[in-house]
Amino acid sequence: MWLKLVIVILLALILISLFSGLFFLMKDTDGRGRLVTALSVRIGLTVLLMALIAWGFWAGRLTWHTPWLH
């Protein structure tokens, strides 16, 4: 159960980083590089999320649910 909770939290953090990057794209005119930082954070969180999902399937903690095959 904790794995699914961490996945949802990471998805929320990715969305927050996405919208902060949009905000910095629109409002950041002084060139402090906050847009690049937001992009870097989002890429790092996405890599972490993909690794966590892959580990979850490999360890058997995540499974496919296909109700139409039953």
Residue frames as a rotation matrix with the C-alpha (Angstrom) as fourth column:
MET 1
0.565 0.825 0.000 0.00
0.825 -0.565 0.000 0.00
0.000 0.000 -1.000 0.00
TRP 2
0.384 -0.490 -0.783 2.86
0.218 -0.776 0.592 2.40
-0.897 -0.398 -0.191 0.77
LEU 3
-0.626 -0.659 0.418 4.25
0.534 0.029 0.845 1.95
-0.569 0.752 0.334 -2.74
LYS 4
-0.077 0.691 0.719 1.03
0.939 -0.192 0.286 3.19
0.336 0.697 -0.634 -4.35
LEU 5
0.783 0.336 -0.523 0.97
0.546 -0.774 0.320 6.14
-0.297 -0.536 -0.790 -1.97
VAL 6
-0.082 -0.904 -0.420 4.55
0.229 -0.427 0.875 7.09
-0.970 -0.024 0.242 -2.90
ILE 7
-0.618 -0.090 0.781 3.65
0.775 0.093 0.625 6.81
-0.129 0.992 0.012 -6.60
VAL 8
0.430 0.849 0.307 0.68
0.856 -0.492 0.161 9.16
0.287 0.193 -0.938 -6.15
ILE 9
0.648 -0.268 -0.712 2.82
0.318 -0.754 0.574 11.62
-0.692 -0.599 -0.404 -4.18
LEU 10
-0.475 -0.876 0.082 5.49
0.397 -0.130 0.908 11.58
-0.785 0.465 0.410 -6.91
LEU 11
-0.295 0.455 0.840 2.83
0.929 -0.069 0.364 12.21
0.223 0.888 -0.402 -9.57
ALA 12
0.776 0.591 -0.221 1.56
0.630 -0.743 0.225 15.19
-0.032 -0.314 -0.949 -7.57
LEU 13
0.272 -0.764 -0.585 5.09
0.214 -0.544 0.811 16.55
-0.938 -0.346 0.015 -7.21
ILE 14
-0.618 -0.449 0.645 5.65
0.693 0.075 0.717 16.17
-0.370 0.890 0.265 -10.96
LEU 15
0.205 0.783 0.588 2.48
0.904 -0.382 0.193 18.15
0.376 0.491 -0.786 -11.64
ILE 16
0.797 0.025 -0.604 3.53
0.387 -0.789 0.478 20.86
-0.464 -0.614 -0.638 -9.19
SER 17
-0.226 -0.961 -0.161 6.91
0.301 -0.226 0.926 21.08
-0.926 0.160 0.341 -10.90
LEU 18
-0.410 0.154 0.899 5.21
0.912 0.070 0.404 21.24
0.000 0.986 -0.169 -14.29
PHE 19
0.598 0.736 0.317 3.02
0.724 -0.666 0.178 24.17
0.342 0.123 -0.932 -13.32
SER 20
0.592 -0.481 -0.647 5.84
0.245 -0.657 0.713 25.97
-0.768 -0.581 -0.271 -11.54
GLY 21
-0.511 -0.769 0.383 7.87
0.587 0.013 0.810 25.67
-0.628 0.639 0.445 -14.74
LEU 22
-0.031 0.601 0.799 4.95
0.931 -0.274 0.242 27.16
0.365 0.751 -0.551 -16.65
PHE 23
0.861 0.340 -0.377 4.78
0.482 -0.782 0.396 30.01
-0.160 -0.523 -0.837 -14.16
PHE 24
0.139 -0.901 -0.411 8.51
0.235 -0.373 0.897 30.68
-0.962 -0.221 0.160 -14.45
LEU 25
-0.475 -0.256 0.842 8.26
0.854 0.098 0.511 30.55
-0.213 0.962 0.172 -18.24
MET 26
0.321 0.728 0.606 5.60
0.809 -0.544 0.224 33.24
0.492 0.418 -0.763 -18.20
LYS 27
0.968 0.250 0.033 6.84
0.182 -0.785 0.592 35.48
0.174 -0.567 -0.805 -15.36
ASP 28
0.469 -0.858 -0.209 10.59
0.472 0.043 0.881 34.98
-0.747 -0.512 0.425 -14.98
THR 29
0.943 -0.082 0.321 12.17
0.247 -0.473 -0.846 37.77
0.222 0.877 -0.426 -17.01
ASP 30
0.690 -0.712 0.134 15.39
-0.696 -0.600 0.395 38.29
-0.200 -0.365 -0.909 -15.08
GLY 31
0.508 -0.488 -0.709 16.99
-0.451 0.551 -0.702 35.06
0.733 0.677 0.060 -16.30
ARG 32
0.045 -0.491 0.870 17.79
-0.994 0.063 0.087 33.45
-0.097 -0.869 -0.486 -12.95
GLY 33
-0.637 -0.376 -0.673 17.36
-0.566 0.821 0.077 29.95
0.523 0.430 -0.736 -14.37
ARG 34
-0.508 0.503 0.699 14.38
-0.630 0.337 -0.700 28.88
-0.587 -0.796 0.146 -12.29
LEU 35
0.541 0.695 -0.474 12.76
-0.830 0.350 -0.435 27.37
-0.136 0.628 0.766 -15.38
VAL 36
0.008 -0.645 -0.764 15.77
-0.563 0.629 -0.537 25.11
0.827 0.434 -0.358 -15.92
THR 37
-0.850 -0.294 0.437 15.71
-0.521 0.348 -0.779 24.14
0.077 -0.890 -0.449 -12.25
ALA 38
-0.005 0.934 0.357 12.01
-0.773 0.223 -0.594 23.25
-0.635 -0.279 0.720 -12.44
LEU 39
0.581 0.154 -0.799 12.67
-0.737 0.516 -0.436 21.16
0.345 0.843 0.414 -15.55
SER 40
-0.433 -0.837 -0.334 15.57
-0.519 0.535 -0.667 19.38
0.737 -0.116 -0.666 -13.86
VAL 41
-0.682 0.269 0.680 13.46
-0.623 0.272 -0.733 18.60
-0.382 -0.924 -0.018 -10.81
ARG 42
0.394 0.915 -0.090 10.65
-0.809 0.298 -0.507 17.27
-0.437 0.273 0.857 -13.01
ILE 43
0.322 -0.355 -0.878 13.02
-0.646 0.595 -0.478 15.04
0.692 0.721 -0.038 -14.97
GLY 44
-0.754 -0.649 0.105 14.57
-0.490 0.449 -0.747 13.69
0.437 -0.615 -0.656 -11.77
LEU 45
-0.388 0.696 0.603 11.16
-0.690 0.215 -0.691 12.96
-0.611 -0.685 0.397 -10.26
THR 46
0.572 0.611 -0.547 10.03
-0.819 0.384 -0.427 11.24
-0.051 0.692 0.720 -13.46
VAL 47
-0.127 -0.705 -0.698 13.12
-0.542 0.639 -0.546 9.02
0.831 0.308 -0.463 -13.53
LEU 48
-0.869 -0.151 0.471 12.54
-0.494 0.325 -0.806 8.17
-0.032 -0.933 -0.357 -9.87
LEU 49
0.048 0.976 0.211 8.88
-0.813 0.161 -0.560 7.38
-0.581 -0.144 0.801 -10.58
MET 50
0.526 0.121 -0.842 9.71
-0.741 0.551 -0.384 5.10
0.417 0.826 0.380 -13.52
ALA 51
-0.532 -0.782 -0.326 12.37
-0.438 0.583 -0.684 3.28
0.725 -0.221 -0.653 -11.49
LEU 52
-0.709 0.336 0.620 9.94
-0.603 0.168 -0.780 2.84
-0.366 -0.927 0.083 -8.60
ILE 53
0.418 0.892 -0.169 7.23
-0.840 0.310 -0.445 1.45
-0.344 0.328 0.879 -10.89
ALA 54
0.247 -0.411 -0.877 9.72
-0.606 0.641 -0.471 -0.91
0.756 0.648 -0.091 -12.54
TRP 55
-0.820 -0.554 0.144 10.92
-0.433 0.437 -0.788 -2.10
0.374 -0.709 -0.598 -9.14
GLY 56
-0.307 0.796 0.521 7.31
-0.792 0.090 -0.604 -2.58
-0.528 -0.598 0.603 -8.01
PHE 57
0.655 0.534 -0.534 6.56
-0.749 0.555 -0.363 -4.87
0.102 0.638 0.763 -10.95
TRP 58
-0.078 -0.782 -0.618 9.86
-0.474 0.574 -0.668 -6.72
0.877 0.241 -0.415 -10.60
ALA 59
-0.889 -0.293 0.351 9.36
-0.429 0.263 -0.864 -7.29
0.161 -0.919 -0.360 -6.87
GLY 60
-0.624 0.709 -0.328 5.74
0.535 0.694 0.482 -8.35
0.570 0.125 -0.812 -7.35
ARG 61
-0.690 0.360 -0.628 4.28
0.471 -0.435 -0.767 -5.48
-0.549 -0.826 0.131 -5.31
LEU 62
-0.233 0.630 -0.741 2.49
-0.723 -0.622 -0.302 -4.08
-0.651 0.465 0.600 -8.38
THR 63
-0.635 0.096 0.766 0.43
0.419 0.877 0.237 -6.30
-0.649 0.471 -0.597 -10.65
TRP 64
-0.908 0.399 -0.126 -1.67
-0.304 -0.420 0.855 -5.90
0.288 0.815 0.503 -13.77
HIS 65
-0.490 0.843 0.223 -5.41
0.024 0.269 -0.963 -5.87
-0.871 -0.467 -0.152 -13.24
THR 66
-0.859 0.217 -0.464 -7.19
-0.492 -0.099 0.865 -7.11
0.141 0.971 0.192 -16.35
PRO 67
-0.434 0.753 0.494 -10.82
-0.394 0.334 -0.856 -7.83
-0.810 -0.566 0.151 -15.46
TRP 68
0.364 0.629 -0.687 -11.81
-0.892 0.024 -0.451 -8.47
-0.267 0.777 0.570 -19.08
LEU 69
-0.363 -0.567 -0.740 -9.61
-0.733 0.664 -0.148 -11.59
0.575 0.488 -0.656 -19.21
HIS 70
-0.822 0.051 0.568 -11.43
-0.432 0.593 -0.679 -13.42
-0.371 -0.804 -0.465 -16.45
